[in-house]
Amino acid sequence: MIVNSPSPELSSFFVQRRRMMQRANRTVQSTELFIGTCKLLSILADVTMKVT
């Protein structure tokens, strides 16, 4: 089904969906980064506890 001029409602809906997906991806990435940082900090804390 080829539409030469899609309705503005439809195109804006797709744009909003794409933005929502991008925002969700960014949230997931920042969450994974935060978890990774916490793990790294706990490992560093363990190492310093063993050293001292």
C-alpha positions in Angstrom: 0.0 0.0 0.0 1.8 3.1 -1.2 0.6 6.5 0.1 1.9 9.5 -1.7 0.9 12.0 1.0 0.2 10.4 4.3 -2.1 12.1 6.7 -0.4 14.5 9.1 -1.9 12.6 12.1 -0.4 9.3 10.8 3.1 10.8 10.1 3.2 12.6 13.4 2.2 9.4 15.2 5.1 7.6 13.6 7.5 10.4 14.5 6.3 10.3 18.1 6.7 6.5 18.2 10.2 6.8 16.9 11.1 9.5 19.5 9.6 7.3 22.2 11.7 4.3 21.1 14.8 6.5 21.0 14.1 7.8 24.5 13.5 4.2 25.8 16.8 3.1 24.2 18.6 6.0 25.9 17.0 5.1 29.2 18.1 1.5 29.0 21.6 2.5 28.0 22.0 4.9 30.9 20.5 2.3 33.3 23.1 -0.3 32.1 25.8 2.3 32.4 24.7 3.1 36.0 24.6 -0.6 37.0 28.1 -1.2 35.4 29.5 1.8 37.3 28.0 0.5 40.6 29.6 -3.0 40.0 32.9 -1.3 39.2 32.8 0.7 42.4 32.0 -2.3 44.5 34.9 -4.2 42.9 37.2 -1.2 43.6 35.9 -1.1 47.2 36.6 -4.8 47.7 40.1 -4.4 46.3 40.9 -1.5 48.5 39.6 -3.3 51.6 41.8 -6.3 50.8 44.9 -4.1 50.2 44.5 -2.1 53.4 
